[in-house]
Amino acid sequence: MKPHLQTTVWTLLDAGASQREIERVTGIDRKTIRAYQKRFAAAAANSPGVATGCLAQFPPPRPPALRVAAAGATVSACEPHRAFIEAQLRLRRNATAVYQDLVDQFGFTGAYGSVKRFVRHLRQREPEQFDRLEFLPGEEMQVDYGEGAPTRKPGTDRYRKPRLFVATLRYSRRSFRRVVWNSSQETWARLHEQAWRYFAGSCRYVVLDNLKEGVLKPDLYEPELNPVYAATLAHYGVVADPARVRDPNRKGSVENAIGHTQATALKGRRFESLEEQNDFLEHWECKWAAPRIHGSARRQVQAMFEEERSLLQPLPTLGMQFFTESQRTVCAPGRRRGRHRRLGLGAGHAAADDRGRARPGLMHSLVSAQPTQERREDADRHHYRDQPATTERVGDAVRMSVHCPARRSGCPACCHAAYFAGSLRRP
């Protein structure tokens, strides 16, 4: 440190100023001030006589002005009104309103700055508080999407960040992580199924965000779930509990798990494929994330998961048979258009008009969708010839829906048809 700064620090220390005040006046770090204070004390102990040296040879050009006097030297002009000011602050009033009331009611003669400084010292900013929710083993699972590490896009030399799916068991904080390029209704449901297979059991209910893959219409009491997602949850005996809109604190466990994964496991890494990143995430979960001691629970995550594993719901023998839904235009009475084909109604389940054309059956009755003769062999090969369907009437229209047990390209039974009484219109 330069001689004139040493002199300034020595002068302020000799005047009784604190290290924090010296730092505010000179801009020198307190650690440096503390080191020089020890050096000055050692020099004074070794030479008790009159000090001769750099401190006497380079006096400061003028004594530094202390902004704040020693503690207890001055009393604020607001001190006599402390009780009144504290009462006003409890009412969440600002310094301007307090100053105006002091002038009107007590004839306060001080400046507004004095009130503002006094209020700043009295006001205590309490941190935001949250209710900590406790859950039983196997009761809840939280799911959400995040961003994965940069991964090479297949067929290109560019790196893109895939979507990171994280499912966290609320009791043990054990997590399942997978990255995918794109998300859809079926992908979202399949990731849930993979998570339950990974945990060897399903939870009682799942907390999710209001993304379109899971929730079509958010509602606090009766949310409208995606049909594919709702069928997947019903297949595994799980109930959905969507969080409120713009309220991520309800699923804070999975939010923290995503942040922990991004900051610790994936920070600064790149992968050549999704499989490589998924393998790394599984290795990191088993070796580092699961054996860790959780901060709030003060217990090992893997030990809590071993307690929770036996309390998870047993999985069904067969996995979920995913399906898709779409709408097709009616081309002729009793027939509907599939993907590049025409489908007719089975004669055993549908009524016929006076010309022998197939018509929709009764409301909520079962009908069968059969392809026309030119595409019958394609349907027989996929075993979709007699897939059941349901019809329901909305006003004058009768809507028939068909669910195929597995999604395949060009499946003739994977569609919806709308039949209109009297005239045919495009749905």
N, C-alpha and C positions, 0 to 999 in steps of 0.2 A: 504494500500500500504506500502511496506517495507521502512524503513528509508532512505536507500541509493537512492531508486527511488524518494522519496520525495525531497531529496537534489538535485538530477539531474533535476527534473522538476522545482524546485525553481530557480536553477542556470540559466536554459534556459529561464525562464520567465523574470528573472532579466536582462538577456542579450538582451531582446526584440524579442525573437523568437516567431513565431506564433504557435498556437495550432496544426495546421496541420503539421508544421515542427517538433514539439516535438513528435507528434505521429509517424512520419516517422523515427525519430532517436531512440526513446525508445521503440516503439511498444505499448505504452499505449493508450487506447481509448481516444478520444477527450472529451467525456463527463466526464471521470474521471479527465482529465487535467483541464477542466473548473471548476469542483467542488473544486479541490485543489487550483486553482487560486483565487476563492472567499474566501476560507479558509485562504490563505496567506494574502489577502488584509484585511480581518477582523482582523487577528492577528496583522498586522502592525498598524491598526487604534487604537486598544486597547492599544498597548504598543509602543509609538513613540520613545522610547529610543533604546539603542543597543539591538538587539535581542539576547536572550540567550535561548537555548533549543536544540532540536534535530538537527536543521539546522546547528548550529555552532559546535555541538559535533561530527557530522559525515560528514566531508567534503568529497567530491568525490575524488577518488584516482587520477584522472586527469581530467581536464576540457573536456567536450564532444566537439567533432568537429562538427560544423555545416556544412552540405553539401552545403547549399545554403546561401549566405550572405543575409543581409537585402535588401529589395526591393529598387532598384535604386542605389545600391552600385557599381554594375558592369554593363558594357554594352557589349553586344555580339559583337564579331568581325565581324559578318555578318550585323550589323545594317547599315553601310554605303551603303550596296548593297540591301536594303530592296525592293526597287522598282523593281529591276531586278529579285529578287527571287520570288516576288509575280506574276510577269508576267509569269515566267516559271511554277509556280504552276497552273496558270489558263490554261496552255497548257497541264496539267496532267503529267508533268515530275516528276520523283522521285528525292530524295535527292542526289543520286549518280551522276546523270546527271547534277544537279545544281552545285554540288561541282566541277566537272570537268570543267564546263564552267567558273566558278569563277576563277579557277587557270589559265586557258588558256587566258581568255579575260581581267581579272583584276589583275592578279598576286597575287591572294589570298594566304596568308601565314598561315591562320588558319588551324585547323585540320578538318577532315571530321565529327567528332562527334559534333563540334560546328555548322556546317551546318545542321546536322540531328536534333539537338535540336531546332534550329531556325525554321526549316521547320515544325517540329511538333507543335510548337506554332502557326504558321501562318495558317496551314491547318485546315480548318473547314469542318467537315464531316456533310453534310446536310442529313437529313433523307430521305428515299425513298418516293417519292411522287406518289400519285394515283389520278386519276380523279374520282370524285364522281359523279355518274350517278343518275339522278332524273327520276322517272317514274310516270305516271298517275295512278290513282286508277283503279284497275282491269286490268292493262296492262300486267304485267309479274308475273310469278311464277317460283321459283327456286327449284330444287329437287336434292337430292343426298342421298347416303348411308353413314352410319357410323357404329360404334359398340355400341351395347346396354350393359346393365348391365348383369353380370353373372346370368344365369337362368338354373334351373334344366332341364336336357334333359329328355323328357318323357321316362319312363321305366327304367331309370338308376338313380344312386345317384350322377352323375357328373354334374358339372355346366359348361355351355358353354356360350359364348357371342353371342347372335343373331345379325342379321343385323338390324340396325336402319334406317328406312326410314323417311326422313324429307322433307316436302314441305312447303316453306315459300313464302307468298305473298310479293312482293318487296315493295309495297307502305306502307302497314301497319305493316309488319313484323310479322303478325299472322301466326302461324305454325301448321302443322298437323304432328303428330308423330305416327309411328307404328313400331313394331318389328316383324320380321319373321325369321324363321330358315334358309330357303333357298330362293334363288331368281331365277326367270326364266322369260321368255318372258311374260307369262300370269300374273305372280305375279307382275312384274313391272308395267304392264298396269292396273291391278286391284287396285294397291295402288294409282295410279293417279286418278282413278275413285272414290275411297273412299275419297281422299282429296277433290275433287270437290263437292262430296255430303256433306262433312263436312262443307265446306265453303258456301254451298248452291248456287254455281255458279262457272263457269269456267273463266279462264283468257284468254287474247288474244293469248299469246304465252308463252312457257315454256322453261327455260334454264336448260340444263342437262349436265352431264358429258358424255364422249364418252365410256360408258360401253356397253358391247355387248347386254345387254337386250334392249337397246334403239337404238344404232347406230351400224350398221354392218360395215360400211366403213366411217371413219371420213374424212370430206372434208370441207374446209372453206366456199365454195359456194354451193355445191350440195352434202350434206352428204346422205348416203344411210341408211335409217331408217329400223328398224325391221318391217316386215309386220304387225304383231299383234299390235305393238305400233303405227305404222302409221295409222292403221284403227281406233284405239281407239281415237287418236287425231282428226282424221277427223270426227268421230262420235260426238265429243263434240265441234267441230269448233275451235280447238286450233292448232297453228303452233309451230313446234319444232325449237329451236335455240340452237344447241349444241355449247358448249364453245370450244375454241381452245384446242388442245392437250397440256397438261401440263400448263394450264393457269387457275388455280382455282380462280383467282381474279375476273374473270367475274361473278362468282356466289358467291361473298363474303357474301351475306346475309345468304344463307343457310349454308355456311361453319361456320359462326359465330353462327348460331342457333344450329348446331350440337355440337360445342365446348361448348356452354352455357348449353346444355342439359346434356352432359357428365360430365362437371365439377360441376354443381349445382344440377341437379335433380337426376342423377344416380350414382354419386361418392360414393363409399363405400356401396352400396346397393346390395342385392341379392333377387331374386324372384324365386318362386316355379313353375311358369308357364308363358307363353307368355301373357295369358289373364290378369294375375295379373299385369304384367309390363305395358301393354297397358292401363289398367284402371288407374294405377298410373300416367302415362304420361298425360293422358287426364285431370285428376284432377289437376296435377301440372300446366298444360297449362292454365286452366280456373281460378285457384286461384292465381297463382303467376306470370306466364309469361305474360299473357294477360294484367293484370292491371298495369304492370310495366311502368315506364317512360323510353322511349328509349333514349339512350345516345346521338346520333347524331341528331335525330329529336326533342328531348326535348318535346315529347308529349306522351300521354298514348297510348299503342298499341291497346287496345280495342276501344278507341275513334276513332282512325284512321281506324280500321276495320269496324266500323259502317258506316263511310263515304264511304268505299270501297264496302261494301256488295251490295248496290243497283246498283253499276256500273258493277258488274260481269255479264258475259253472262248467260242467262237462260239455265237450263239443259234440255236435251230432256226427253220426257216422259218415254221412255224405256231405260234401261241401255245397255251397250255394250254387244253384243253377241260374245263372244270370240271363237276363232277357233285355230286350230293347223295345221301345214303343215308338211308333211313327204313324202318320196319317196318310191314307191313300185316297185318290179320287175315284168315285164310282163311275165306271165307264158304260155299264149297261145294267138293266134291272137284274138283280140277283147276282151280279158279278162285281168284283172290285179288283183294282190293279195293284199288284205287288211290284217288286223290283224287276222290271222288264218281263212281266208275265201277268196273266189274268187269273183270278181265283174265283171260284164259285162256291155256293153254299151247298152243303150236303143235303140230299133229299130227305134223309131220315130225321133231320133236326130242323128243317125249315119248311115253311108253308109254300104253296105254289098258287099262282093266280090262275085265271081262266085260260091263259095261253100256255100254262105249263112252266112259266119262268119262276125261278126260286125267289122267294121273298123272305124278309127277316122273320124269325120266330117271335114268340111272345116275349114281353119284357122280362128281363132277368132269366130267360131260359137259355139252356145250353144249345149251341149249334156247333157244327163242324165246318171248317174251311177246307175245301177241296180244290185243288188246281184243275184247270181245264185239261182236255185230253192231250193237247200238244205239250204240256209241261208235267204230266202226271208222273212220268218216269223219274224226273228230277226230284219230285217230292217224295216218291217211294224210297229213293236212295237215302234221303235224310230222315225218313220216318216222321214226316210232318203232315201226313195225309189227313189224319183225323185228330188234329190238335183241338182241344175244347176252346170255346170262346164264349163270351158273355155279351148280352145286348142290354141296353138301357135306353129309355126314351127321354129326350129333353125337348119339351114342346112337341112339335110335329116331327122331329127327327129321331131316328133310332140309330144308336151308335153301337157298333160291334167291335170288340177288341179281342185280339188273339195273342197269347204269350207263347213264345217258343222257348223250350227248355235250355237252349244254348245258343249263343249268338254266333252266327256263321254268315259269311259273305253271301249275299243273294238268297237268304232264307225266305221261302215264299210265305211262311206263317208269321213272320215278324212284322206285323203291320196292323193298322187300325183302318176301319172303313166306316163311313157315315152314310146311312140310307135315309132318304127323305121321302115322306109320303106325298104322293101326287106328282112331284117334279124332282128332277135330279139337279143339284147345284154343287158347285165346287166348294168343299169345306174350308 
